[in-house]
């Protein structure tokens, strides 16, 4: 191996011959004749290779890709053929700016630098990016994007259009993986990311740095300036991320992506919102919408691919239960199992006391300690002596895992759920039983009830109550997927009015109720596989498990009855910091729940509703926002919107966590 630089340009199509020729000349102009070389690797296209040999008879070496078809194989072929210490990779539609190679030499004068990433400037064929194109998504067209590290800073990986690496170190890690990278026109990626991760793992103390003087102009054709290409590139990037995570683990594979979502995309939303106010309205709003779309598609594709690679997660305890026989109608004195998941809040004591004081006496109360190592539940409830009370332990974190534990151990055919900061009215269980008892068809799988605040001592609590976040009103309502079921169940009006089938029914399912006041027929909960342990409080998604269960029950053919006489009172957050966390969690939970549905194989119903959903989220007159008080802080709406942005990524993270512990639905 000799000192110097080998410039490697991989190509595969005549369509880029003009840009390729320009790129070759830009590299030739910077080569040192006695030290450097230029190799062009042609990916399984003999006609193109012959044309290049004819066009450049001297000064370059043209060789065929001797490895697997695709960019990774071509790069490995080039690195194998190189003679020099350093190899520089430049795309076939990129042109080196003056001084680029000298900056590479300077960067590698630091012995700890193992790889260098350059600055990739977009050269749009149309002259400028589309007005809807967000700066944060420059990576979609293989170029720099807002949020990149500063000049000279360490980075996880370079952008492939301009990167350099020590050849010996690259060969020691086995080169680029052929499981990743573009093949022909398929816009996959992540091979550079894997290279960066493996270099640092193999060579502790080494650095990958960004050098902006190592710069290229990267041609972006009109065909890549379309929303169709944007979505396609995001989808393939998501699939590549799943492969990467499978190879190196979710923490290493997605760490930078989580940081990007939290830091860069959140600031981008604020920036575009400011632009909308200052006069760039349509373009700014369209960029926000496209950001949400890009994040959603990428995260969805990641999770789909991850689930396909991992087959199915281990079934939850509920899923492996024995099928229940056909049931007799629910009686007025039915045994009801009440499940309260807890993390040891002091408010648990009052919740338990109010449940045990229900006017429907035939109950079984299961408190599920979700932090059993602390034994807080046993301590808090030590003074209660009631044979109807039992304490279970569920070390798997998350409200879904705790609820599934309760369902698994339930003696009653009806399982009611509330939270450890809620206070049920004395007639709560009676209201639930009334609705199930009125169903003579056995089709009501879920009963939900009204949720009111325990107090409104602060403005934050008053805001929450006025916004009717939990309160679904005073009208008994029945939901089912078709009118025939509704008619059979509701002709006498006992179960209420028919619930409206709005544009988002049944996918969001928020109109049906909430997790702090719900009861499931055991057969229905079993049929849908229990609560999804990738969703809910105590997981990265922070919520969405109740909405997911409601939707699953409806789609499985069960009806949901809302009974306003089954009342639970909830302690609303009384301070702004907690309300901020809650607002963000509502966004992440809803988005994670919808992401899960998209990954189930039926993405169209959700994806086609995204524009309408965004309008509902941001419009003050939408059905979602019309009840919000006029002085509801704007930043709470923004936090919820950021939660929607982060939700798909958090679901992917939660899915990977669940794979490790064998949870899920």
C-alpha positions as CSV (number, residue, x, y, z in Angstrom):
1,X,0.0,0.0,0.0
2,X,1.4,3.4,-1.0
3,X,0.7,6.9,0.2
4,X,-1.9,8.9,-1.7
5,X,-5.5,8.8,-2.7
6,X,-7.6,6.6,-4.9
7,X,-10.8,8.2,-6.0
8,X,-13.5,5.6,-6.6
9,X,-16.6,6.4,-8.7
10,X,-19.3,3.7,-9.0
11,X,-21.7,3.8,-11.9
12,X,-24.4,1.7,-13.5
13,X,-26.4,3.6,-16.1
14,X,-26.0,5.7,-19.3
15,X,-28.6,8.0,-17.9
16,X,-25.9,9.8,-15.8
17,X,-23.1,9.7,-18.4
18,X,-23.0,13.5,-18.6
19,X,-22.7,14.0,-14.8
20,X,-20.3,11.1,-14.6
21,X,-18.0,12.6,-17.2
22,X,-18.1,15.9,-15.4
23,X,-17.3,14.2,-12.1
24,X,-14.4,12.3,-13.6
25,X,-12.8,15.5,-14.9
26,X,-13.3,17.3,-11.6
27,X,-11.4,14.5,-9.8
28,X,-8.7,14.3,-12.5
29,X,-7.9,18.0,-12.0
30,X,-7.1,17.4,-8.3
31,X,-5.0,14.2,-8.5
32,X,-1.3,14.2,-7.8
33,X,0.2,12.3,-10.7
34,X,2.8,10.4,-8.7
35,X,0.6,9.5,-5.8
36,X,-3.1,9.3,-6.7
37,X,-5.3,7.3,-9.0
38,X,-8.9,7.3,-10.3
39,X,-10.9,4.1,-10.6
40,X,-14.4,3.9,-12.1
41,X,-16.3,0.8,-11.2
42,X,-19.1,-0.2,-13.6
43,X,-21.9,-2.2,-12.0
44,X,-22.7,-5.0,-14.5
45,X,-23.2,-2.9,-17.6
46,X,-20.7,-3.9,-20.3
47,X,-21.9,-1.3,-22.8
48,X,-21.3,1.5,-20.3
49,X,-17.9,0.2,-19.4
50,X,-16.9,0.1,-23.1
51,X,-18.1,3.7,-23.7
52,X,-16.1,4.9,-20.7
53,X,-12.9,3.3,-21.9
54,X,-13.4,4.9,-25.3
55,X,-14.2,8.3,-23.7
56,X,-11.3,8.2,-21.2
57,X,-8.5,6.2,-22.8
58,X,-5.9,7.5,-20.3
59,X,-5.8,8.9,-16.8
60,X,-8.4,6.6,-15.3
61,X,-8.9,2.8,-14.8
62,X,-12.3,1.4,-15.7
63,X,-13.2,-2.0,-14.1
64,X,-16.3,-4.1,-13.8
65,X,-18.0,-4.8,-10.5
66,X,-16.7,-8.2,-9.5
67,X,-19.0,-8.6,-6.5
68,X,-22.7,-8.7,-5.8
69,X,-24.7,-6.3,-8.0
70,X,-25.3,-3.0,-6.3
71,X,-23.5,0.0,-4.8
72,X,-21.9,-1.9,-1.9
73,X,-20.5,-4.6,-4.2
74,X,-19.1,-2.0,-6.6
75,X,-17.5,0.0,-3.8
76,X,-15.9,-3.2,-2.4
77,X,-14.5,-4.0,-5.8
78,X,-13.0,-0.6,-6.1
79,X,-11.4,-0.7,-2.6
80,X,-9.9,-4.1,-3.4
81,X,-8.4,-2.7,-6.6
82,X,-7.0,0.4,-5.1
83,X,-3.3,0.7,-4.3
84,X,-3.2,3.7,-2.0
85,X,-3.6,4.3,1.7
86,X,-6.8,6.4,1.4
87,X,-9.9,5.8,-0.7
88,X,-12.3,8.6,-1.6
89,X,-15.8,7.6,-2.7
90,X,-17.7,10.1,-5.0
91,X,-21.1,9.4,-6.6
92,X,-21.5,9.2,-10.3
93,X,-23.7,12.3,-10.3
94,X,-21.4,14.4,-8.1
95,X,-18.6,16.8,-8.9
96,X,-15.7,17.6,-6.6
97,X,-15.3,21.2,-5.7
98,X,-11.8,22.7,-6.0
99,X,-9.5,21.8,-3.0
100,X,-11.7,18.9,-2.0
101,X,-8.9,16.2,-2.2
102,X,-6.4,18.4,-0.4
103,X,-8.8,18.8,2.5
104,X,-9.0,15.0,2.7
105,X,-5.3,14.8,2.9
106,X,-5.3,17.3,5.7
107,X,-8.0,15.6,7.7
108,X,-6.1,12.3,7.7
109,X,-3.0,13.9,9.0
110,X,-4.7,13.2,12.4
111,X,-3.9,9.5,13.0
112,X,-7.1,9.0,15.0
113,X,-9.3,9.9,12.0
114,X,-10.4,6.7,10.3
115,X,-13.1,8.2,7.9
116,X,-14.2,11.6,6.7
117,X,-17.5,12.8,5.5
118,X,-17.7,15.8,3.1
119,X,-20.3,18.5,2.4
120,X,-22.8,17.5,-0.3
121,X,-24.4,20.5,-1.9
122,X,-27.6,19.9,-3.9
123,X,-27.5,21.0,-7.5
124,X,-31.2,20.9,-8.4
125,X,-31.9,20.4,-12.1
126,X,-35.0,22.6,-11.6
127,X,-32.8,25.3,-10.2
128,X,-34.2,25.0,-6.7
129,X,-35.9,22.5,-4.4
130,X,-39.7,22.2,-4.5
131,X,-41.5,24.7,-2.2
132,X,-42.8,21.8,-0.1
133,X,-39.3,20.2,0.4
134,X,-38.2,20.5,4.0
135,X,-34.5,21.4,4.6
136,X,-34.4,18.7,7.2
137,X,-34.9,16.0,4.6
138,X,-32.0,16.7,2.3
139,X,-30.8,13.2,2.9
140,X,-33.7,12.0,0.7
141,X,-31.8,13.2,-2.3
142,X,-28.4,12.2,-0.9
143,X,-27.4,15.7,0.1
144,X,-26.7,17.8,3.3
145,X,-29.6,18.6,5.5
146,X,-30.4,21.0,8.3
147,X,-29.2,19.5,11.6
148,X,-25.8,18.1,10.4
149,X,-22.8,18.4,12.7
150,X,-20.5,21.4,12.4
151,X,-17.3,21.5,10.4
152,X,-14.6,19.4,12.1
153,X,-17.1,17.6,14.4
154,X,-17.4,13.9,14.9
155,X,-20.2,12.2,13.1
156,X,-21.7,8.7,13.1
157,X,-21.3,8.3,9.4
158,X,-20.7,10.2,6.2
159,X,-23.0,10.8,3.3
160,X,-22.1,8.4,0.5
161,X,-21.7,11.0,-2.2
162,X,-18.6,12.4,-0.6
163,X,-16.7,10.2,1.9
164,X,-13.2,9.0,2.5
165,X,-11.8,6.1,4.6
166,X,-8.5,4.5,5.4
167,X,-8.4,1.5,3.0
168,X,-6.8,-1.0,5.4
169,X,-9.3,-0.3,8.1
170,X,-12.2,-0.6,5.6
171,X,-10.9,-4.0,4.6
172,X,-10.6,-5.1,8.2
173,X,-14.3,-4.6,8.8
174,X,-15.1,-6.5,5.6
175,X,-16.0,-3.5,3.5
176,X,-19.6,-2.5,2.8
177,X,-22.4,-5.0,3.6
178,X,-24.3,-6.2,0.5
179,X,-27.4,-6.5,2.7
180,X,-27.5,-2.7,2.5
181,X,-27.1,0.0,-0.2
182,X,-28.7,1.0,-3.5
183,X,-29.1,-1.6,-6.2
184,X,-29.9,0.0,-9.6
185,X,-32.8,2.4,-9.2
186,X,-33.9,1.0,-5.8
187,X,-33.2,3.9,-3.4
188,X,-32.0,1.9,-0.4
189,X,-29.2,3.0,1.9
190,X,-27.5,2.7,5.3
191,X,-24.4,1.0,4.2
192,X,-22.3,4.1,5.1
193,X,-24.0,4.1,8.6
194,X,-23.0,0.5,9.2
195,X,-19.4,1.3,8.0
196,X,-19.2,4.1,10.5
197,X,-20.5,2.0,13.4
198,X,-18.2,-0.9,12.6
199,X,-15.1,1.3,12.2
200,X,-15.5,2.8,15.7
201,X,-16.3,-0.6,17.2
202,X,-13.3,-2.3,15.5
203,X,-10.9,0.6,16.2
204,X,-11.6,2.1,19.7
205,X,-10.6,5.8,19.9
206,X,-10.9,6.3,16.2
207,X,-13.0,9.2,14.8
208,X,-15.2,9.8,11.8
209,X,-15.3,13.6,11.1
210,X,-17.1,16.0,8.9
211,X,-14.9,18.3,6.8
212,X,-16.9,20.9,4.8
213,X,-14.0,21.8,2.5
214,X,-14.2,18.2,1.2
215,X,-17.2,19.3,-0.9
216,X,-19.2,18.1,-3.9
217,X,-22.0,19.4,-6.0
218,X,-24.6,16.6,-6.2
219,X,-26.9,16.7,-9.2
220,X,-30.6,16.2,-8.3
221,X,-32.8,15.5,-11.4
222,X,-36.4,16.5,-11.7
223,X,-37.4,12.9,-11.2
224,X,-36.2,13.2,-7.6
225,X,-38.1,16.5,-7.1
226,X,-41.5,14.7,-6.8
227,X,-43.5,13.7,-3.8
228,X,-43.6,10.2,-5.2
229,X,-39.9,9.9,-5.1
230,X,-39.8,11.5,-1.6
231,X,-42.1,8.9,-0.2
232,X,-40.3,6.0,-2.0
233,X,-37.0,7.1,-0.6
234,X,-38.3,7.4,2.9
235,X,-39.9,3.9,2.6
236,X,-36.6,2.3,1.5
237,X,-34.6,4.2,4.1
238,X,-37.0,2.8,6.7
239,X,-36.5,-0.7,5.5
240,X,-32.7,-0.2,5.5
241,X,-32.8,1.1,9.1
242,X,-34.6,-2.1,10.1
243,X,-31.8,-4.2,8.5
244,X,-29.2,-2.1,10.2
245,X,-30.9,-2.4,13.6
246,X,-31.0,-6.2,13.1
247,X,-27.3,-6.2,12.4
248,X,-26.0,-3.9,15.1
249,X,-28.9,-3.6,17.6
250,X,-31.7,-1.0,17.9
251,X,-29.7,1.2,20.3
252,X,-26.8,1.7,17.9
253,X,-28.8,1.5,14.7
254,X,-31.4,4.1,15.6
255,X,-29.7,6.4,18.2
256,X,-29.0,9.2,15.7
257,X,-32.5,8.9,14.3
258,X,-34.1,9.4,17.7
259,X,-31.9,12.4,18.3
260,X,-32.7,13.8,14.9
261,X,-36.5,13.5,15.5
262,X,-36.3,15.1,18.9
263,X,-33.9,17.9,18.1
264,X,-33.9,18.8,14.5
265,X,-37.5,18.0,13.4
266,X,-39.0,19.7,16.5
267,X,-37.1,22.9,15.8
268,X,-38.1,22.6,12.2
269,X,-41.7,22.6,13.1
270,X,-41.3,25.8,15.2
271,X,-39.3,27.4,12.4
272,X,-41.9,26.7,9.7
273,X,-44.7,27.8,12.0
274,X,-42.9,31.2,12.4
275,X,-42.5,31.4,8.6
276,X,-46.2,30.7,8.2
277,X,-46.9,33.7,10.5
278,X,-44.5,36.0,8.7
279,X,-45.8,35.5,5.2
280,X,-44.5,32.2,3.8
281,X,-47.8,30.5,4.8
282,X,-48.5,27.9,2.1
283,X,-44.9,26.7,1.7
284,X,-44.2,26.6,5.4
285,X,-47.4,24.6,6.1
286,X,-46.6,22.2,3.2
287,X,-43.1,21.6,4.6
288,X,-44.6,20.7,8.0
289,X,-47.0,18.3,6.4
290,X,-44.3,16.7,4.3
291,X,-42.0,16.4,7.4
292,X,-44.8,14.5,9.1
293,X,-45.4,12.3,6.1
294,X,-41.7,11.6,5.7
295,X,-41.2,10.7,9.3
296,X,-44.3,8.5,9.3
297,X,-43.4,6.6,6.2
298,X,-39.8,6.1,7.3
299,X,-40.8,4.9,10.8
300,X,-43.6,2.7,9.4
301,X,-41.3,1.0,6.9
302,X,-38.7,0.4,9.6
303,X,-41.2,-1.2,11.9
304,X,-42.7,-3.3,9.1
305,X,-39.3,-4.6,8.1
306,X,-38.3,-5.2,11.7
307,X,-41.4,-7.3,12.4
308,X,-40.9,-9.3,9.2
309,X,-37.3,-10.0,10.2
310,X,-38.2,-10.9,13.7
311,X,-41.3,-12.9,12.6
312,X,-43.8,-12.3,15.4
313,X,-43.0,-11.2,18.9
314,X,-43.6,-13.7,21.6
315,X,-47.3,-13.9,22.4
316,X,-48.4,-12.2,25.6
317,X,-49.9,-14.3,28.4
318,X,-53.4,-13.4,27.3
319,X,-52.7,-14.7,23.8
320,X,-51.8,-18.2,24.9
321,X,-54.9,-18.6,27.0
322,X,-57.4,-21.3,26.2
323,X,-60.3,-20.4,24.0
324,X,-63.4,-19.6,26.1
325,X,-66.7,-21.4,25.4
326,X,-69.8,-19.5,24.2
327,X,-71.1,-17.5,27.1
328,X,-74.5,-17.0,28.8
329,X,-75.9,-13.5,29.0
330,X,-74.4,-11.2,31.7
331,X,-76.5,-11.2,34.8
332,X,-77.4,-8.3,37.0
333,X,-75.3,-9.8,39.8
334,X,-72.4,-10.7,37.6
335,X,-68.9,-11.1,39.2
336,X,-66.8,-8.3,37.9
337,X,-63.1,-8.3,38.0
338,X,-61.6,-4.8,38.5
339,X,-57.9,-4.4,37.5
340,X,-55.8,-1.4,38.7
341,X,-52.3,-1.2,37.4
342,X,-50.0,0.8,39.7
343,X,-46.5,2.2,40.0
344,X,-47.0,2.8,43.7
345,X,-48.7,6.2,43.8
346,X,-50.1,7.2,47.2
347,X,-53.4,7.9,45.5
348,X,-53.8,4.1,45.0
349,X,-55.2,3.8,48.5
350,X,-58.2,6.1,47.8
351,X,-58.8,4.3,44.4
352,X,-58.9,0.9,46.1
353,X,-61.2,2.1,48.8
354,X,-63.7,3.6,46.3
355,X,-63.7,0.4,44.3
356,X,-64.3,-1.8,47.3
357,X,-67.2,0.6,48.3
358,X,-69.1,0.1,45.0
359,X,-72.8,-0.5,45.4
360,X,-72.3,-3.6,43.1
361,X,-70.7,-5.8,45.7
362,X,-69.9,-8.9,43.7
363,X,-66.4,-7.8,42.6
364,X,-62.9,-9.1,42.5
365,X,-60.2,-6.4,42.8
366,X,-56.7,-7.1,41.3
367,X,-54.0,-4.5,42.0
368,X,-51.1,-5.2,39.6
369,X,-47.8,-3.8,41.0
370,X,-45.8,-2.7,37.9
371,X,-42.8,-1.9,40.1
372,X,-42.7,-5.0,42.3
373,X,-39.1,-4.5,43.3
374,X,-40.2,-1.5,45.4
375,X,-43.2,-3.3,47.1
376,X,-45.0,0.1,47.3
377,X,-48.4,-1.4,46.5
378,X,-48.2,-3.8,49.4
379,X,-47.1,-1.0,51.7
380,X,-49.8,1.4,50.7
381,X,-52.6,-1.2,51.0
382,X,-51.3,-2.9,54.1
383,X,-54.2,-1.5,56.2
384,X,-56.9,-3.0,54.0
385,X,-58.4,-6.3,55.0
386,X,-60.8,-7.4,52.4
387,X,-60.9,-10.9,50.8
388,X,-61.9,-9.4,47.5
389,X,-58.5,-7.7,47.1
390,X,-55.4,-9.3,45.7
391,X,-52.0,-7.9,44.7
392,X,-50.3,-9.3,41.7
393,X,-46.8,-8.5,40.4
394,X,-45.8,-7.7,36.8
395,X,-42.1,-6.8,36.4
396,X,-42.5,-6.1,32.7
397,X,-42.9,-2.3,32.6
398,X,-45.9,-0.8,31.0
399,X,-49.6,-0.4,31.8
400,X,-50.5,-2.9,29.0
401,X,-48.4,-5.6,30.5
402,X,-50.0,-4.9,33.9
403,X,-53.5,-5.0,32.5
404,X,-52.7,-8.3,30.7
405,X,-51.5,-9.7,33.9
406,X,-54.8,-8.8,35.6
407,X,-56.9,-10.2,32.7
408,X,-54.9,-13.5,32.9
409,X,-55.8,-13.9,36.5
410,X,-59.4,-12.6,36.4
411,X,-62.2,-14.8,37.7
412,X,-64.9,-12.7,36.2
413,X,-66.2,-12.8,32.7
414,X,-66.2,-8.9,32.7
415,X,-62.9,-7.2,33.4
416,X,-63.0,-3.5,34.3
417,X,-60.0,-1.2,34.3
418,X,-59.2,2.1,36.0
419,X,-56.0,3.9,37.0
420,X,-54.4,4.4,40.4
421,X,-55.1,8.1,40.3
422,X,-58.8,7.7,39.6
423,X,-61.8,7.7,41.9
424,X,-64.8,5.7,40.7
425,X,-68.3,6.9,41.7
426,X,-70.2,4.3,43.9
427,X,-72.4,3.3,40.9
428,X,-69.5,2.9,38.4
429,X,-69.6,-0.9,38.3
430,X,-73.4,-0.9,38.3
431,X,-73.4,1.3,35.2
432,X,-71.0,-1.1,33.5
433,X,-73.1,-4.2,34.4
434,X,-76.3,-2.4,33.2
435,X,-74.8,-2.0,29.7
436,X,-73.6,-5.5,29.4
437,X,-76.8,-6.9,30.8
438,X,-78.9,-4.9,28.3
439,X,-77.0,-6.6,25.4
440,X,-79.0,-9.7,24.6
441,X,-76.9,-10.5,21.5
442,X,-73.5,-10.9,23.2
443,X,-72.1,-8.4,20.7
444,X,-71.0,-5.7,23.2
445,X,-67.4,-6.4,23.8
446,X,-66.5,-3.1,25.6
447,X,-68.3,-0.7,27.9
448,X,-66.7,2.7,28.6
449,X,-67.9,5.4,30.9
450,X,-67.7,9.1,31.7
451,X,-64.5,10.6,33.1
452,X,-64.8,13.9,35.1
453,X,-62.2,15.8,37.1
454,X,-61.8,15.2,40.9
455,X,-61.2,19.0,41.3
456,X,-60.5,22.2,39.4
457,X,-58.3,24.1,41.8
458,X,-55.8,25.3,39.3
459,X,-56.2,26.9,35.8
460,X,-54.4,23.8,34.4
461,X,-57.1,21.5,35.8
462,X,-59.8,23.8,34.6
463,X,-58.3,23.9,31.1
464,X,-58.3,20.1,31.0
465,X,-61.9,19.8,32.1
466,X,-63.1,22.5,29.7
467,X,-61.3,20.8,26.8
468,X,-63.3,17.6,27.4
469,X,-60.2,15.5,26.8
470,X,-61.6,12.6,28.8
471,X,-65.3,13.6,29.1
472,X,-67.3,12.1,26.3
473,X,-70.5,13.8,27.4
474,X,-73.9,12.9,28.8
475,X,-75.4,10.9,25.9
476,X,-75.3,7.1,25.9
477,X,-73.7,6.0,22.7
478,X,-73.1,2.8,20.8
479,X,-70.5,2.1,18.2
480,X,-70.2,-0.9,15.8
481,X,-68.8,-1.4,12.3
482,X,-72.1,-1.8,10.5
483,X,-75.6,-0.6,11.0
484,X,-77.1,-4.1,11.2
485,X,-75.2,-4.7,14.5
486,X,-76.2,-1.3,15.8
487,X,-79.8,-1.8,14.9
488,X,-79.9,-5.2,16.6
489,X,-78.3,-3.8,19.7
490,X,-80.0,-0.4,20.0
491,X,-83.5,-0.6,18.8
492,X,-85.0,0.0,22.3
493,X,-82.6,2.8,23.0
494,X,-81.2,1.0,26.1
495,X,-77.7,1.2,24.9
496,X,-77.9,4.7,23.5
497,X,-77.8,6.6,20.3
498,X,-75.7,5.4,17.3
499,X,-72.2,6.8,17.4
500,X,-71.3,8.8,14.3
501,X,-69.0,7.2,11.8
502,X,-66.7,10.2,11.1
503,X,-63.8,10.2,8.6
504,X,-61.4,8.6,11.2
505,X,-63.8,5.9,12.5
506,X,-62.7,3.4,13.8
507,X,-59.0,4.1,13.4
508,X,-58.4,6.7,16.1
509,X,-61.2,5.4,18.4
510,X,-60.7,8.3,20.8
511,X,-64.4,9.1,20.7
512,X,-65.2,5.7,22.2
513,X,-63.7,6.3,25.7
514,X,-60.4,6.2,27.5
515,X,-58.3,3.7,29.4
516,X,-59.1,5.0,32.9
517,X,-62.8,3.9,32.6
518,X,-63.3,0.8,30.4
519,X,-64.5,-2.7,30.8
520,X,-64.0,-5.6,28.4
521,X,-65.9,-8.8,28.0
522,X,-63.2,-11.3,28.6
523,X,-63.9,-13.1,25.4
524,X,-63.4,-9.8,23.4
525,X,-60.2,-9.0,25.1
526,X,-58.9,-12.5,24.4
527,X,-60.0,-12.3,20.8
528,X,-57.9,-9.2,20.1
529,X,-54.9,-10.7,21.9
530,X,-55.0,-8.4,25.0
531,X,-53.4,-5.0,25.2
532,X,-50.4,-4.4,23.0
533,X,-47.4,-4.3,25.3
534,X,-45.6,-2.0,22.9
535,X,-48.1,0.8,23.6
536,X,-49.1,2.6,26.7
537,X,-47.7,4.4,29.8
538,X,-44.4,2.9,30.8
539,X,-43.3,2.2,27.2
540,X,-41.5,4.6,24.9
541,X,-44.8,5.4,23.2
542,X,-46.4,6.9,26.4
543,X,-49.9,5.9,25.4
544,X,-52.3,4.7,22.7
545,X,-52.9,1.2,24.1
546,X,-56.6,1.9,25.0
547,X,-57.3,3.4,21.5
548,X,-55.6,0.4,19.9
549,X,-57.7,-2.0,21.9
550,X,-60.9,-0.2,21.1
551,X,-60.1,-0.2,17.4
552,X,-59.1,-3.8,17.4
553,X,-62.4,-4.8,19.1
554,X,-64.5,-2.8,16.6
555,X,-62.6,-4.3,13.6
556,X,-63.0,-7.8,15.2
557,X,-66.8,-7.3,15.1
558,X,-67.5,-6.3,18.7
559,X,-69.6,-3.2,19.6
560,X,-68.6,-0.6,22.2
561,X,-71.2,1.0,24.4
562,X,-70.5,4.3,26.2
563,X,-72.6,4.7,29.4
564,X,-72.4,8.2,31.0
565,X,-73.8,6.8,34.2
566,X,-70.6,4.7,34.8
567,X,-68.5,7.6,36.2
568,X,-64.9,7.7,37.2
569,X,-63.3,10.9,38.5
570,X,-59.7,11.6,37.4
571,X,-57.1,13.7,39.0
572,X,-56.2,16.1,36.2
573,X,-52.7,17.5,36.2
574,X,-52.5,20.6,38.3
575,X,-49.3,22.2,37.0
576,X,-47.9,23.2,33.6
577,X,-44.9,20.8,33.5
578,X,-47.1,17.8,34.0
579,X,-49.6,19.1,31.5
580,X,-46.8,19.5,29.0
581,X,-45.7,15.9,29.4
582,X,-49.3,14.8,29.1
583,X,-49.9,16.8,25.9
584,X,-46.8,15.4,24.3
585,X,-47.8,11.9,25.4
586,X,-51.2,12.2,23.8
587,X,-49.5,12.9,20.5
588,X,-47.0,10.1,20.7
589,X,-49.6,7.6,21.9
590,X,-52.1,8.3,19.1
591,X,-49.3,8.4,16.4
592,X,-47.9,5.1,17.7
593,X,-51.3,3.5,17.7
594,X,-51.9,4.5,14.1
595,X,-48.4,3.4,13.1
596,X,-49.1,0.0,14.5
597,X,-52.2,-0.2,12.4
598,X,-50.3,0.8,9.3
599,X,-47.8,-1.9,9.9
600,X,-50.5,-4.5,10.2
601,X,-50.7,-4.5,6.4
602,X,-53.5,-2.1,5.8
603,X,-51.8,1.3,5.4
604,X,-54.1,2.9,2.9
605,X,-56.9,3.9,5.3
606,X,-54.5,5.8,7.5
607,X,-52.2,7.3,4.8
608,X,-55.1,8.7,2.8
609,X,-56.4,10.4,5.8
610,X,-53.2,12.1,6.9
611,X,-54.0,15.5,5.3
612,X,-57.4,15.6,6.9
613,X,-55.9,14.5,10.2
614,X,-53.4,17.3,10.1
615,X,-56.2,19.8,9.4
616,X,-58.1,18.4,12.4
617,X,-55.0,18.7,14.6
618,X,-54.2,22.3,13.7
619,X,-57.6,23.9,12.9
620,X,-59.2,25.7,15.9
621,X,-62.6,24.9,14.5
622,X,-62.1,21.1,14.1
623,X,-64.1,18.7,16.1
624,X,-61.0,17.9,18.1
625,X,-60.3,21.5,19.0
626,X,-63.7,23.2,19.1
627,X,-64.1,22.6,22.9
628,X,-60.7,23.8,23.8
629,X,-60.8,27.0,26.0
630,X,-59.7,30.1,24.2
631,X,-56.7,30.6,26.4
632,X,-55.4,27.1,26.0
633,X,-51.6,27.6,25.5
634,X,-50.4,27.4,22.0
635,X,-47.2,25.6,23.1
636,X,-49.4,22.7,24.4
637,X,-50.8,22.2,20.9
638,X,-47.2,22.3,19.5
639,X,-46.1,19.7,22.0
640,X,-48.9,17.4,21.0
641,X,-48.0,18.0,17.3
642,X,-44.4,17.1,18.1
643,X,-45.7,14.0,19.8
644,X,-47.3,13.0,16.5
645,X,-44.0,13.5,14.8
646,X,-42.1,11.4,17.3
647,X,-44.8,8.6,17.8
648,X,-43.8,6.4,14.8
649,X,-40.1,6.4,15.8
650,X,-41.0,5.7,19.4
651,X,-43.2,2.8,18.3
652,X,-40.2,1.3,16.4
653,X,-38.1,1.7,19.6
654,X,-40.9,0.1,21.7
655,X,-41.2,-2.7,19.2
656,X,-37.5,-3.5,19.4
657,X,-37.7,-3.4,23.2
658,X,-40.6,-5.8,23.2
659,X,-38.7,-8.2,20.9
660,X,-36.0,-8.4,23.6
661,X,-38.4,-9.2,26.4
662,X,-40.9,-11.3,24.4
663,X,-43.9,-9.0,24.8
664,X,-46.4,-7.6,22.4
665,X,-49.7,-8.4,20.6
